[in-house]
Amino acid sequence: MRRLYVGGLSHAVTQKELKDRFGKFGDVVDVELRTRRDEEGVPYKTFGYINISISDADLKRCLTVLNKSKWKGGTLQIETAKESFLHRLAQERQAAADPDLQQTAADDGKQNLLDSLSKAGINNFTMKAAVPGTEVPGHKDWVVSKFGRVLPVLQLRCQKGNKARMLKYDPSKYSHNIRKLDRDDADRSTPVSQLTWQVEGGDDDISRKRRGEFPSYEPRRPKKSRPLGADTCKAPDRKRSEQKNSSDLIQSKRFSIGPTRTDAQGDLDSDEEICRLMAAQDSSHHALQQEAEESPLEVVGLEYSVKSGRKGKETPEAPVRCLSDCDVFVDEKTLIPGDEDEYDSADTDELIASRRNLSPLSNERSKGRSQPGEEKVKAVLPLQTLSFKEDSGLEKKRTKTRVLPVLQHGDEEEEEEEESAGSSSDSEYEAMFSNVTRLELSLADLQRLAEEDSQAAGILGSEGDPALAAGPSEQPAPKKGTSPEEILAAILEDSDDDRPRKRKKRKGVTLPPLPAFQGTRSLQETDDLLRREEEEGGGDQMDSRTTETEGQEGEKNGALSQSPVASESSSSSEEDEEERTTETPAAEALLPSQIFSDEGSGEAAPPTLRRKLNAEEEEELQRKANLRRLSALQQRQKKVEEQKKLIQGALANLDAPPPKAGKRIVFDSDDEEENPSQTASSIIQSVEEAAGTRAVANQRAAKDKFSAPQLFDSSEDEDGAEEEENRFDLRPQFEGQAGQKLMALQYRFGTDERFRMDERFLEEEEPDGEAESGLAVEDEALEEEKKKNLSILQNLLGSSKQPSSRTPSKAAKFRDVSTLHYDPSREEHTAFETKTIQTTESKAARRKKREEAQKLPEVSSDIFYEVSGDLKAVFGQTKEELSEAEEENNWDQEEEEEDGGEEEELQTSLLPDDPITTKEESSGFKFSFFGVDGETSSRETTEYKVENIQAPKVSWQQDPRFHDSSSDEEPESQSREAKAEEPPSTMDLFFFYPGDSRLKDGPTLFCRSGQLEEQREDWEERRTMLRRVSSLYLSHVSPHDRVLSGHCY
Amino acid sequence: MRPLTDEETKAMFEKLSKYIGENIKLLVDRPDGTYCFRLHHDRVYYMSEKILKLATNFSRDKLISVGTCFGKFTKTQKFRLHITALDFLAPYAKFKVWVKPGAEQSFLYGNHVLKSGLGRITENTMQYQGVVVYSMADVPLGFGVAAKTTQECRRVDPLSIVVFHQADVGEFIRNEDTLT
């Protein structure tokens, strides 16, 4: 029974085939086929094991025959194989199962021994009368010991250190002390000390062991395994190895069961050891594996971005960002205090606006509480708050608060005014006015106040309670608004669109601020309104004034316990307000005051005259003492009120811009949505109120007419006039470059009075400008340096990029060349395009174009028409679209008509053909027209040649391609004639037709036209002539040249 | 302190361009202000014009350092980058090499980067291309020169050098006295 390995089998071999193949040589018991497959299941190796009962001779024969023979696409390789381990295992197991066989064998050996011993005269292992130490005859390794006992000599293998020795243990030498127990008179056992032999003393292990003292058992293997463990620990990933040990244990056990079981029993003490060994191997293996795993590199693309935050900071954009952030931060910081103290920048406005939205009430309260000393702040804040309240359509409390600050302010100013009234010194007034100017922004608020006051006067003259007054305060606004509105509605229906807007803004819950110039527009409109009011208002100002003043006094006294002279204060404040109001428009360059006055006078009275008149009136009033003055002031107030009402919209617009700047979109949307409803409601209210208070309104309006001029006349007319003049003087500051700057600055803030630009800004700016200019020089130097650097850099990199401008976006953008893509939509990328058509135009082509252009007038349309006729035919044949065909028909018709004789010429000149032939040619031409240039050129040339007429300069012919081709061909046309004719010839259909005259004429060319002799003579003559000519030519050329030419060639 | 001559500028840009390529432009032409290179005591400093102006208040011998030192010119007028320039090289670097945590320290002590310590590398890195060395946590550690291309790096044995050390942040400690 042999087991053979058969390799190199083809994958298709079956067990049966294999069995048949080897069956010739012996009895095949079992065939085992194995196929190795790769990961995809494709077999790459097939081999088999065959259990075959075969004789040696047959095996030899089999090997010689079959080994390295080719079978089914594979080369057989046959070898004897080890017994299958399963088989072996089975055998072993079987052997273990029946130990009897072995025992019997051993018994046999024992019996033999006994037999042999007995032969030597030994019975029962005793040899009588034998000296101890003598060998048993016949048995080398048996010795007679004490008492004639036969004992075997033992060969013991002793392993001491690395050497393995064989020790011969002769029991006869160690048997002296043996005693026979069955003998009673036992001689005393000789003490050890008296023994003839000695046990070597000493403390070493061996001597101790000889003495029978064995050390406690210590398994030796474990000691050895420990260093192994240490080795595993060395591996970098100790933990892993340890972890794996557990898993490996199982593996190792599995292994140990099988083939290695015997070995394990023999060599290794326990499964544990095996496990450990295996673990050690595994761990080391794993360590290697890990290294292998780590070794592969990670390769990242160019775009791989480093994630660390650090990079972000360092990127060019980052600093900018940081800076901007810082700026914002700073702004906010500065703004926050600014909100309380100063309003310097537009940003603050935005912030304020937002804050106002959040807490208008708090602002108002704070303002109300704020002390008179902080005039600025108060003034500004109330204005804002007022505008807000108005917008939000707010109520009593707010109105009160509103009133409070303004009134306080008025008080302060009032004192001043009193003083000024006493002394009426310009300087004082100016100081006052300076204060006022700051408040100018608050026109809307002031108007409100005035409105309230007037309301109090008109409606609530009797009311002392501030609360009550506040209650009506809601109404007054609409009421006041109504009067102008009514007027407007009556007179101006055109401006209705704008007005509702204003009103909305007034009530303006969250009103979208309008652009500044809209505000101006509204101002103009307000002016119109004022005019109308004035017109309406009769002449009686005084009455209304007095009544109003009284009412105001009462109201103010009730409302403001602070103001000692409430009436005066209110009046004075209102005066101021008036002035302010007038000024604000002035600031806007509209000079509403002027306009107002002019319009108010309306009748063509020059403002100056009116002013004088007003001044006189004022003087009279002054004479009448305080009441009078107060009344005048109140008049002004009323005027102011009206103005306010009129201008409110505009001012609201103007004031609104700052808030809107922040949230334009929201406001706009709200505005549009809310407009209609709000406007409607406001109008209704206003109408109702207007009906009730019409009389008052009229009075007011009347006053207003005159008040506008009176504004400056009333208390300090001269002062006012001067101030006015001053105001005009101020305006020059807007002249010149710096002035323009100022203007621009001012525009940024619209008509916001808080940020009015005056000389101070101008002066400040100039030094700045100088400094900038000074800096500019250095900057230029740096710029130059930068440019230089960039140029060097360009040279270095070889990139043609222009030094980027300072625009941050450009500079900040890093463009990776590798990611550059062609974007046809970008203009810059046209550089990457290859220009085919235009570039191909040669200079000659251009020149010819030029020539053609010059020739334009000469053009005759003959050729073209012919061609078109052909085109028609061609198209008809090719079944082109009908439309084209039709167009061509038109052409053709014209052409044909015009051509007439020229066609004939053509035919006769080159081809003695019919019109059809010409058509064919023309068809060629036609093709050229639509087809590739090359073709067209050749065919065209033929045509041109024929006619000897320049191509017609028809509009379509100015197609560049056509020009080029045609122009090019002209000189070469003769040479190309032949070529040109060829293509048509290939097309049989086109070229020939039944009864073609060419077919008749052609053969004649082959036949001799005349006598041979004649022709010969002609030829002779010609030849001589040609010779002469050539000789002449040669004589002209100098011999030197000839030589040269000879050299050359 | 003076502006660089053309030759010097060229030398310096050549060196810088090995690391950040055309991104030098971003250093020269910065959107957030005017920055310039100045030569002072054979060293090239990169500073904003503001600092430049401030620095003019000091005499040459008293002025030790202004702005950021990019490197120095050797006696043979070659330019040598200093580690202090890393802050400006790292963000613009075109080719990067990441070292494994185990090899970080070795690199920071001034040793070359071995293949065994190479954790990651930008593709298409050419031989002798300037690279910025990062830790695996993307912290720039220094810069050097690629000793092998990316492809070669895949194959070489673990102990071969893949990046030649030029400067590392360890110099901030080792060469504290000479770094300015």
Interface residues (C-beta under 8 A of the other chain):
Chain A: E291 E294 S295 P296 L297 E298 V299 V300 G301 L302 Y304 V306 K307 S308 R310 K311 E314 T315 P316 E317 P319 V320 L323 E778 D779 L782 E783 E785 K786 K788 N789 L790 I792 L793 N795 L796 L797 S799 K801 P803 S804 R806 T807 P808 S809 A811 A812 F814 V817
Chain B: P3 D6 T9 K10 F13 E14 S17 G21 E22 N23 I24 K25 L26 V28 D29 R30 P31 D32 T34 C36 F37 E49 K53 D87 F88 A90 P91 Y92 K94 F95 K96 W98 K100 K115 S116 L118 G119 R120 I121 T122 E123 N124 Y134 A137 D138 V139 P140 T150 C153 R154 P158
